[in-house]
Amino acid sequence: MAQPRGAMKWVVRSGMLAVALLAIGSFACSSAPVAQCSASGDGAASSGGGAANLGGAPNEAGAAGTSAVPLNVLVFNYTTGFGHQSRETAIPLLEAAARSNGIHLELEYALRAVKAEGPSDQSNIARDPCAAPVNTSAFVPGGLDGYDVVFFLNTTGTPLAADGAQQELVHQKALQDFMASKRGGFVGVHSATDTYANWPWYVDMIGASFAAHSMNGTRGTVTAAAGVVHPILTRSGLPLPWSRSDEWYAFDRDVSTLADFTVLLDVEDAFYGRRPTAWVHELPGGGRAFYTSMGHGVEAFQEPAMMQLLMSGLLWAGHRL
């Protein structure tokens, strides 16, 4: 049965109005946040200051201790505890230094959008559906085989647990196998020891768990550990004794008493006296781990000496020194 012409116009117009309202709602709820995410989201360039010469001159790439094939480093910086802003703002500084040292930083698994100091990535993602999720897909059987080093850049809490307890076990085993049976390398900075305090293998691999810290900006004096000779120190050429400011960690155990560990650097400050601040671990299966408690703020990564230490640590952990 034919409908009156006016009724047809009303149906068409009401349909167009509904589509328009849906489009407006979609734009308000989705398009604006997506635009914000694409402008400042993960994968975009982060601020951190220029760093073209941090960590060594460009002619150092391919020099003694490196290879014609770049060292391949997976950078991971997810947090479920305190979120250091430097986990993101240090990335462009690290990239510049890495290029000068024959190192490739794989950033596919790193969150790069600069966020406020303090809140964890876990809480940021819970509050903002537009936030990029953590990517743990490399931490599966065989997923780390293409990398020389896994770099925990100011991780905290339980960063491999984002997709549930069962998958966390898979991710943990992948890291453990990489280090224990595939001669993999591991580098941890600062709050990497405020990570997985409840996972005994991880604590034994990295050496200790964070117990306390000084105020950020505390002046400390860094010196070589007594009698130590090591390729990382030789290559770094640190200005020892080295007076610098940071948030200095104290730990739940003395790494200098542990088998297969070598303390490279001690720090002394007004809060906790003298204790280790950088060390290495040679695992029985051939894996290597380097850790330093330095690196709370982005200003640490702007120090050429600090960057030399990190680049040398990455190369050593990757069996290039």
Secondary structure, DSSP 8 states (H G I E B T S, - for coil): ----HHHHHHHHHHHHHHHHHHHHHHIIIIIHHHHHHHHHSTTS-------TTTTS-GGGTTSTT--SS-EEEEEE--BSS-B-THHHHTHHHHHHHHHTTTEEEE-TTS--S---SBS-HHHHHHH-TTS-----TTSSTTTTTT-SEEEEES-BB-TT-TT-HHHHHHHHHHHHHHHHHS--EEEEEGGGGGB-TT-HHHHHHH---EEEE--TTEEEEEEE-TT---HHHHHH---SSEEEEE--EEESS-GGGSTTEEEEEEEEETTTEEEEEEEEEE-TTS-EEEEES--SSHHHHT-HHHHHHHHHHHHHHTT--
